[in-house]
Amino acid sequence: MRLTTKGRFAVTAMLDLSLRQAKGPVTLAGISERQQISLSYLEQLFGKLRRRELVESVRGPGGGYCLARGAELITVAEIIKAVDEPIDATQCGGKENCLEDHRCMTHDLWASLNKTIYDYLSSVTLAQLVEQQHEKQRRREQCQQTVLMDQRPGRTAEAAGVLPGL
């Protein structure tokens, strides 16, 4: 099974929106620039997300998109389903006609995998992804603070003993 671009981009865009909406509506142009997703593609995705009531649009100056409900109430599975992305590892698309008109020998294996993947994605909320991003940012900031550099004028990293091997 492979999650296509549509599902990955939808989750990425929703995470970007979640991280930034506290400052007001988020523009698709901003998401497009930050995530390097084409604006026209985002417009298509957000049309579907809006119809599924995952996002709300705000018109006019300062407009953009906001989540329609709390990030803790939106799962990754909902986002993927909203953009018509199937979560299906079977060859037959769940129709049980893998080999012409009957199931293949491994149909139950792939159907079980589908359920496991869906259950996992249903257990992951947008709020959890936001918290993971915040934690990564905190770790980066802590790491940067622990690196001590000699800031005196005229001191190079080599003279300060910062370069490898010194």
C-alpha positions in Angstrom: 0.0 0.0 0.0 1.2 3.5 -0.8 -0.3 6.7 0.4 -0.4 9.0 -2.6 0.5 12.6 -2.9 -3.0 13.7 -2.3 -3.2 12.2 1.2 0.3 13.3 2.2 -0.2 16.8 1.0 -3.6 17.1 2.7 -2.1 16.0 6.1 0.9 18.3 5.6 -1.3 21.3 4.8 -3.7 20.7 7.7 -0.7 20.4 10.0 0.7 23.7 8.7 -2.7 25.3 9.2 -3.0 24.0 12.7 0.5 25.3 13.6 -0.3 28.8 12.4 -4.0 29.5 12.9 -3.7 31.0 16.4 -2.6 34.2 14.6 -5.7 34.3 12.4 -6.8 32.7 9.2 -4.0 31.1 7.2 -3.7 31.6 3.4 -3.3 28.8 1.0 -0.6 30.9 -0.7 1.4 30.8 2.6 0.9 27.1 3.0 1.9 26.7 -0.7 5.1 28.6 -0.2 6.1 27.0 3.1 5.3 23.4 2.0 6.1 23.7 -1.7 2.7 22.4 -2.7 1.1 24.1 -5.8 -1.5 26.6 -5.0 -4.0 25.2 -7.4 -3.6 21.7 -5.9 -4.2 23.1 -2.4 -7.3 24.9 -3.6 -8.7 21.5 -4.8 -7.7 19.8 -1.5 -9.2 22.6 0.7 -12.4 22.5 -1.3 -12.8 18.9 -0.3 -11.7 19.6 3.3 -14.2 22.4 3.6 -17.1 20.2 2.2 -16.2 17.6 4.9 -16.3 20.4 7.5 -12.7 20.0 8.6 -11.8 23.6 7.6 -13.7 26.9 7.4 -12.9 29.7 5.0 -12.7 33.3 5.9 -13.3 35.8 3.1 -11.9 39.3 2.6 -8.7 41.0 3.6 -6.9 38.9 6.2 -8.9 35.9 5.1 -7.8 32.4 4.7 -8.6 29.1 6.4 -9.1 27.9 10.0 -9.9 24.5 11.4 -13.6 23.9 11.7 -13.1 22.2 15.0 -10.4 21.6 17.5 -7.2 19.9 16.3 -7.7 17.2 19.0 -11.0 16.3 17.3 -9.5 15.8 13.8 -7.8 12.5 13.0 -5.3 11.8 10.2 -7.7 9.2 8.8 -10.5 11.8 8.5 -8.2 14.1 6.6 -7.2 11.4 4.2 -10.8 10.2 3.7 -11.9 13.8 3.1 -9.7 14.1 0.0 -11.0 10.8 -1.3 -7.8 9.0 -0.6 -8.4 5.2 -0.2 -6.6 3.5 2.5 -6.4 0.1 0.8 -3.6 -2.4 0.3 -5.8 -4.9 -1.6 -5.3 -5.4 -5.3 -9.1 -5.4 -5.8 -10.0 -2.3 -3.9 -12.0 -4.4 -1.3 -14.3 -5.9 -4.0 -13.0 -9.4 -3.4 -12.5 -10.0 -7.1 -8.7 -10.1 -7.1 -8.6 -13.0 -9.5 -11.3 -12.3 -12.1 -14.4 -13.1 -10.0 -13.0 -14.5 -6.8 -10.6 -13.5 -3.9 -6.9 -14.1 -4.1 -5.2 -16.2 -1.5 -3.8 -13.2 0.4 -6.9 -11.0 0.3 -7.5 -11.4 4.1 -3.8 -10.4 4.8 -4.2 -7.2 2.9 -7.6 -6.5 4.3 -6.2 -6.9 7.8 -3.4 -4.5 7.0 -6.0 -2.0 5.8 -7.8 -2.2 9.1 -4.5 -1.9 11.1 -3.5 1.2 9.1 -6.9 2.8 9.3 -7.1 2.1 13.1 -3.6 3.7 13.6 -4.4 6.8 11.5 -7.7 7.1 13.3 -5.8 7.2 16.6 -3.5 10.0 15.6 -5.0 13.5 15.9 -3.9 16.8 14.4 -3.2 18.0 17.9 -0.7 15.2 18.5 1.1 16.1 15.3 1.2 19.8 16.4 2.7 18.8 19.7 5.3 16.6 18.0 6.3 19.7 15.9 6.5 21.9 19.0 8.6 19.3 20.8 11.0 19.1 17.8 11.3 22.9 17.9 12.0 22.9 21.6 14.7 20.3 21.2 16.3 22.3 18.4 16.3 25.5 20.5 17.8 23.6 23.5 20.5 22.2 21.3 21.4 25.6 20.0 21.5 27.0 23.5 23.9 24.3 24.7 26.5 25.0 22.0 28.7 27.7 23.5 30.7 29.8 21.1 33.4 32.3 21.9 31.8 35.5 20.6 34.8 37.8 21.3 35.9 39.9 18.2 38.6 38.3 16.2 38.1 34.8 17.6 37.7 32.2 14.9 36.0 28.8 15.6 39.4 27.2 15.3 41.1 29.5 17.8 38.2 29.0 20.2 38.7 25.2 20.0 35.3 24.5 18.4 36.4 22.7 15.2 36.5 18.9 15.2 39.9 17.5 16.2 40.8 20.3 18.5 
